[in-house]
Amino acid sequence: MRAIDAPGAMPEELRSQKMSIGADIKPTDLRGILKYVPRYQDQIFILAIDGAIVADENFGNILLDVAVLRSLGIKVVIVHGIGRQIEELSSLRKVTITDSIGTGVTDAATLDLAIRAAGRVTHLVLEELSQNNLKAALTNAVRSAPLGILRGVDHQLTGRVDRIDKEFLVQLISSGVVPVVNPIAFDRDGRPLRVNSDLLAAELAEALHATKIIFFTPNRGLEIDGAFKQQINVDALRDLLAKNPDAINEAMRSKAAHAVKAIETGTPRVHLLDGRMIDGLLTEIFSNEGVGTLIHGNEYQSIRLATKRDVRAIYNLTRSAVKREELVFRTQQAIEKNIENFYVFEIDENIIACASVTIYADKPDHAEVGSVYVMPFYHHRGIGRKMIEFGLKLAKERGATTALALSTQAFTFFTSVCGFVEADKDALPESRLKAYEESGRNSKILLKSLT
């Protein structure tokens, strides 16, 4: 973390405000937050804030949290919507509008209200950032072009993104300035067009190689058939949008579609977050569980070989399982010694599950899939099965014809879900049999053919 008197560090009054919110913070909580800082430092987050959230009483707290991110060296670009404000102006001025969100037809009267709404909302964003001692600038870094005629409908003054001046935005960010992008963009001839803010966020994320997009909405997050989803992989979401879009809560459909686009074009993670929640931004970013919906890449791509840097995380992850006698005790030294056998499952760069695959020299046709553990918060999401399937696939690739597993409490999962069958201890390699008998755990011995 930067020293408090370093350029861009959090002002003293800002620190005291944040401390007053969480005055009972524990040292362990702080360690949990600090582990994320090296991962996110100097990376770019796109914060896409709905117009409804700009109008909410929690808006000031969000930009206070933005100041916290900046103090930790996280770079930020803010995109804001104006849908709520256009509708309010329409009602106040008794002007009929053709579209409020920037995806339908924008006539001249609607564009006029959009320009007025955008100016007011951008002013509020700059005002709040100034109150938190952050430099910011409204940019014209996005060049637009008319959306044109789609399915026979002329969208008139609705625009799409034609070009993004990446160099300009990077220069601002490098100078410690927070770029603010509003949903009025100009075409080649300097004429204004209304552009959807979700689209802007996805396009900016692609151009700037952002690590995250965080959508702030007046909703908890993604709902599918009325049930809240804490996380979903992009393949499942893409399939749902194609086959059954009505299953997704209507307010999140645009964000879901643009999240898929963003991930397909290189943005690793997209978050849908309730902008009315105090400290929601920091909780979403700096905790394993989060409070909104995380949209991420294919889950199998989240399994990787562990490294020595993961030893402490694996040890801490499995400690509670050891206490419940679900897993055999291993010291950090023992984990480190065999780290080349361990694999971890990451979500948003957080290790939430692990497993090991061991080939025995005295019985090389047998491979043990062990140390399978999933953080309780992520139970019943198929992650344990994915870890075991990954281990079986890896064992087969390494020449094993039989997979071996030992379990004291999860043996029914291995047999009923993963297709293992119970065996006796004669099935164990001699080197493994000795450790089995010395442990005194009397684990069930399970086998599965890989041929």
N, C-alpha and C positions, 0 to 999 in steps of 0.2 A: 504494500500500500504506500501511496505517496506520503511524504511528510506533510504535516498540517500547514506548514508555511510555504509549501511548494506551489508553483503556479497551477491554478485550477483546483486547489484544495478547498475543502468545505469550509465556508465562513464560520466563525465562532458561534454567531447567533443561530445559524442553521444547525450546527451540531447540537446545541442545547435543545432546540426544538425537537429534533429527532430523538434525543435521549429522553425527553419528557414523555414521548409517546411510548417508549419501551424502557421505562426506568428500571424494571426488574430483569433486564437482560442478563443472562448467565454467561460466564466465560466460555462454556461449551457451545452456547448459541453463537457467540462471536467467532469461535473457531470454525463453526459450520459455515458461516458467511464468508469468512476470509479464504476458505479453500476455493471459492469460485473466482476470486479476484484475479489470480494468474491466468485463468482460462479466458476471462472476458476482457481483460485489460487491452486497450487499443483496438478492440473490435467494435463494429458498428451495429447498433440496434435501430430499427425503424419503429417509431411509436406512432401508430395510427389512431387518432382520437376522434370518435364520433362527435357530431355537433351536439347531441343530447348530453354527452359527458362534459363538454365545455360548459354547458348550462347547469350542470349539477354542482351542488355545494362541495363535493369532494375534488373538484377540478384542481383547486389550489394545492391539495395534498399530493396529487399526481405529479405536479411540476416541482414540488418540494422533493419528491423521490427522484425526479430527473436530476436535480442538483446532487443528490447522493450518488447516483450513477456516474455523473461527470467527475465527482471528487475521487472516485475509484478508478478513473482513467478509462471509463466506458464511453465511447463516442455515440452521439445520439442525433438522429434526424427526426423532426416532428412533422407529420402530415395530419391535417385536420379536416373533418367533414363539416357540412353546413345544412344538412337535411332538416334538422329541427328548426333552425333559424329561418330557412326559406319558408317553411310552413307557417311560422309565426308572422313573418312579414306579409305573407299572402293573406292571412286572416286580418291582420291589422289594416292593411291598405286596400282590402277587398279586391285583390288582383288574382284572377284565376291562373294557376300554374299548370304546366303540362307534365312536369316531373320534378321531384325534389331530391333525388339521389344521384343524378348524373348518369343514368343508364338508358333512360327513355328519351323522348323528344324534348328538346329545350327550345322553346320559342323565344322571341325577343323580350317579351315581358318577364318570362321566367329567368332569362339570363341577367336582366337588369336587377332583379331581386337577389340572384345568386351573387353578383358582384358586390352588392351592398352587404349581404350577409357575410361573405368572405372577408370583406374589409373589417367588419366589426369583430368577427371571431379571431382573426389574425391579431388584431389589436389586443384582445384579451389574453391570447397566448404570450405575446411579447411583454405585456404588462406583468403577468405572473412570473415569467422568466426573469425579468428585471428585478422584481422584488426578491428573487433568490440569487441575485448577483451573478446571473449568467448572461453572457453576451449572446445575442441572437440576431438573425436577419431573415426577413422575408426575401425569398429568391424568385427569380424568373428562370431557373435552371431547367425547367421542363418546357419543351416546345411541343405544341399539339398540332393535330390535324383534324378536320371534320370526320366524325364517325361515318357519315355518309348515309347511303340508303341500304338498309338491312331488311331482308324479307319484304321488300316493297315499301318500307316505311322510311321517309326522309327524316333523319334525326336532327336536322337543321343545325342548331348551335351547340350540340353535344360533341365533345371532342374525345380523341384517344391520344395516347402518348406517341409522339413521332420521334423525339430525340431527348436525351438527358445529357446535360452538360456536366459530365462526371468530374472533369478537372476543376471546374468552378466550385462544386460542392466539396470536393476533397480539400481544396485550398481553404475554404471556410472552416471545415472541421479541423484541419491542421492548425489553424489560427486560434482554436479554442472557441469558435462560434458555433452555436446550435442553428443549423439551417431550418427554417420553417417553410413548408410547402403547402399552399392552399389549393383548393380544387378549381381555380380559375387559371388556365394556362393560355399562352398566346401562340398563334400560328406564325408561319414565316413572315406574314405581313403585319404582325403585331396586333391582330384581331383576337379578342378574348373568346374562349370556348369553355364550356362547363365540362369538367372531367370528374369521373367517379373517384372518390378518395381511396377506396379499397384497391382499385386498379393502380393508382399512383403509388401506393405503398409497395405493391408487388413489383412494379417496374423499377422503383428506386432501389429496392433490395437487390434486384438482379444487377443493376448498373454498378452499385457500390459494393457488391459482394458482402452484403450484410449477413451477420450471424443469426439474427432473429428479426421477425416482425411481431410486434405485440399490438393486437387490436383491442382498444378500449371501447366497450359497448355497454348499453344499459341492460345487459343480460348476463346470466351466470357463465354462459359459454355454449358449447354445442350440445344440442339435445337431439336424440334419435328416437323417434316414436315416443316422445315425451320424457325419455330418460336421459339424464345428464351424463355426458361422456367426459371423463377426466383426461383421456388420451385416446388417440386413434392414429393409425398409420396411414400414410398417404394413399397406398394402394386400396385400402378398404374405403376411404373417403371418396376417391375417384370413382370407384365402382358404384357407390351409393348415389353419387351425383348423377351418374349416367343412367342408372336403372330405377331409382326410387327417390328423386330429390325431395318429394313432398314429405318424406320421413324426417327430414331435417327441419328444425324450427326456422320459420320463414326469415326471421331477422338475421340468421347466421348463414343463409345460403350464399349470398354474395361473398362473404368473407371466406367461407369454406372453398368456393370455387377459386378465389384468388390465392388462398393458401396452397392449394394443389399446384397452381401455376408457379408460385414462388418456389416451392420445394423442387419442382421439376426443373427449374432454371438455376438451382444451386443454393437456395437459402435452406440451411439445415432444419430450422425449427420455426414454427408459427404458433403463437399463443393467442387464444381468445379469452379475454379477461373482463370481468365486471368492473367497470371504471368507477362504480359507486362505492367500492369497498376500500376502506381506509387501509393503507399499507399493502394493498393487493399487489402492486407492482413488485415491491421488494420481496414479498412472500412467494410470489410466482417464480421469481428469478433465483432467489437464494435459499430454496428448500427443495428437498427431493419430491415432496408431494405436490406442491403448488396449490393454487386455489381455482384456476380456470381450466380451460381445455388446451392440451398440448397436441399439436399435429406434427408428426415426425415421419421420417423415411421408413422404408421397409424394416421390420423388426429384426430379421435375420442379419441385416447389415449392422445391427447394433451389438452383435456378439463379436468380441475380439480377444486375441491372446493377451493375457495379463502380463504386466511388466513389474519390475521391482517397485516402481512408484505406487503400485496398487496393493502392496502387501498389507499396509495398515488398514486400508479400506476393506479388504477381504476379511482380515482378522476381526474388525469391528462389526462387519456385516453378519458374521457367523457366530459371534459370541453368545447371543441369546439362544440360538439353536443348540449350542454346546451345553448351556445350562439346563435346557430341557431334555438333554441326552438324545437329541435328534441327530447330531453330528459328533464325530469324535474330536476331542480337543487337539488343536494344533497351535503351537506357539508361532509367533511372528517369524522366528528364525526357521522353523520347519516349513512354513508357507513359502518363505523366500528361497529356501533351498530347492523347493520343487516348483517354483513359480512357472517354469516352462510347461507344466502340466495343467495350469489353471486358465480358465476362460471366464470372461465377465460379460454381463449384459448391461449396456448403458442406455439410459433415456436422458436426453438433454445433458449428456456428459456426466451423469451421475450413475455410479455402479449400484444397481438394485438387485442383481442376482449373480451367482457364480456357479461353476462346476469344474470338475477336473477330469482329465482323460489320461489314464496311465497304462502303458504297455509293459508287460513283465518279461524280462530277458529270459527267464527260465520257462516261460510259456507264451511265446510271442503271438500265438493265434488268439490269445485272450486279452481283452482290454477292459479295464474297470472305469465305469462312469461313476464318479463319486463327488462328494462335497457339494451336492446339488442343494442350493438354498436360494429362496426368493424372499425379499423383504416383505413382511406381512401386509403392508399397504397395497402391494401389487399381487396378492393372492387372487386366484380365480380369474386370471386374465390369460391363461395359457402359456405363461412365460416359463414355468417349470418344465412343461412338456416340450417347449421349444429348445430349452437348454439340453434336455436329454436327447431329443432328436438330433441336435447339432453334434452332441458327443458320439452318438451312434454312427452318424455319417462320417465323422472324423476318424473313428476307430476303424471303420471299414476301409477308408482311404489308406490307412496305415497298415493294412494287411490282416487285421484281426477278422476272425470268422465267428467269434463268440463274444458277446458283451456281458460284463459282470457288474453287479451292483450289490451293495450291502446296505440294509436299512433296518432300523429298530422300530420306526413309527410310520414311515411312508410306504411300506411294502405293498399295501393294497393299491396305491397309486401306480407303482411300477408294474404290478400285474394286470390291473383292470384297465388302465389308460395306456400304458406303454408296451404291453405285450410281453413282459418278462414272465418266467415260470420259476417256481421255487426249486432249489437244489440243496444238496448237502455239502458239507465242507470239503469233501474230496474234489469238488470242482475247482477249488482255489489253487492257484499256483503255490508252490512250496514256500516261496518268499512271502507271499501274502498270508498263508495259513498261519505262520508263526506270529505275525502281528495280530491276526484275528484272535488266536487263542490267548495271547498275552493281554489283550484289551479287556476280556471278561464281559464284553457287551452283549454277547450271544445274538448278534444281528442275524436277520434273515438273509440267506444267500440266494440271489436271484440271477438267472441267466436268460439271455436272448440270442437266438441264432441270427447272424448277419448275412447268411448265404441265401 
